[in-house]
């Protein structure tokens, strides 16, 4: 076999984290670039209502497809620990159950999406002049959602094996295809918003195809063995115990979007939703290195926890938080310095530029603390501790940001929504730091005598 996961337990932590994180970061960078390019084309050739439509639709489609991500994260946690404990049979059985459940759930949810499209769009803020645009975009995007769910699930399994470059390509392929197809469909073929939707859908299909090819070509430690596709409900419960964290996070994010879109519409109409559409795209782009570090950290922590190497687990936590804080601080400086220039790429509307620039600075104000929150909650997820991972994952959006978004505008109007973000970041990082330090002192404060000395 050309590659094994064993280097996750032997290579220097800093070098290993860079090796795992850089491909993941590049993948998320290119994905965020395609999202930005998509929004720029729609903003320039369709208008602010087109941006509003994308802002309404995307959280719905990601909520549906997040079933694949949830199964992928939950299963990858089991697979990482199984490979760390040299139990390949358990890893294969987990993968078979992941494939089976992902495809069934994704198809059922997509059918419901088509049947209930008007109701779903209304819940997510598809009101006023935005609604017809949102419906046009939504019905095309839904076609690609099962493929997106499969790609999301597969990406986590590939990364659990330490195959970060392949996992990167699963994300890069749809981004590049989308960037190529956007100008062709939107401008050349004059398809407008529907063109943007078809470009995205085709990219999801090709991404899923590449992930499938990886598992079939025989270069993976995890492969299709059909006797392991038989459902094992105890294993499925374990997958969802950890995966429900991701599902809860995406569900909480979707609930946040519902609250945000309705609150924004109440205080600023369609323009308010378009402002957040721009801010959200910039967040996806700017935070790509932090997300990459967390994705690189997960298999390292999971593998070494499974191998009972607490020294390497602690080292991976410390190194990941340090690198993530440094990068997030640089990102904040850039955002503060160039906020108006960034927004100008999306639109020529002077009011939209002014208001979006202001919002952008406040939303990013506490971004260095996001690093602590993401790595801390990711640790509990990686080692399979579902309840603390679930609670910490939900702290920012669920416990702090949603109540603040509902409360702050009563005193500060539209600006109160933007003030809510740094407050929520600060409080959620504080809570996560407390739980993480408690975990380290309780379960990672000693090194079992039988362990071979780590070279971390």
Secondary structure by P-SEA (a helix, b strand, c coil): ccccccccccccaaaaaaaacaaaaaaaaaaaaaaaaaaaaaaacccaaaaaaaaacaaaaaaaaaaaaaaaaaaaaaaaaaaaaccaaaaaaaaaaaaaaaaaaaaaaaaaaaaaaaaaaaaacccccaaaaaaaaaaaaaaaaaaaaaaaaaaaaaaaacaaaaaaaaaaaaaaaaaaaccccccccccaaaaaaaaaaaaaaaaaaaaaaaaaacccccccccccccccaaaaaaaaacaaaaaaaaaaaaaaaaaaaaaaaacccaaaaaaaaaaaaaaaaaaaaaaaaaaaaaaaaaaaaaacaaaaaaaaaaaaaaaaaaaaaaaaaaaaacaaaaaaaccccaaaaaaaaaaaaaaaccccaaaaaaaaaaaaaaacccaaaaaaaaccccccaaaaaaccccccaaaaaaaaaaaaaaaaaaaaaaaaaaaaaccccccccccccccc
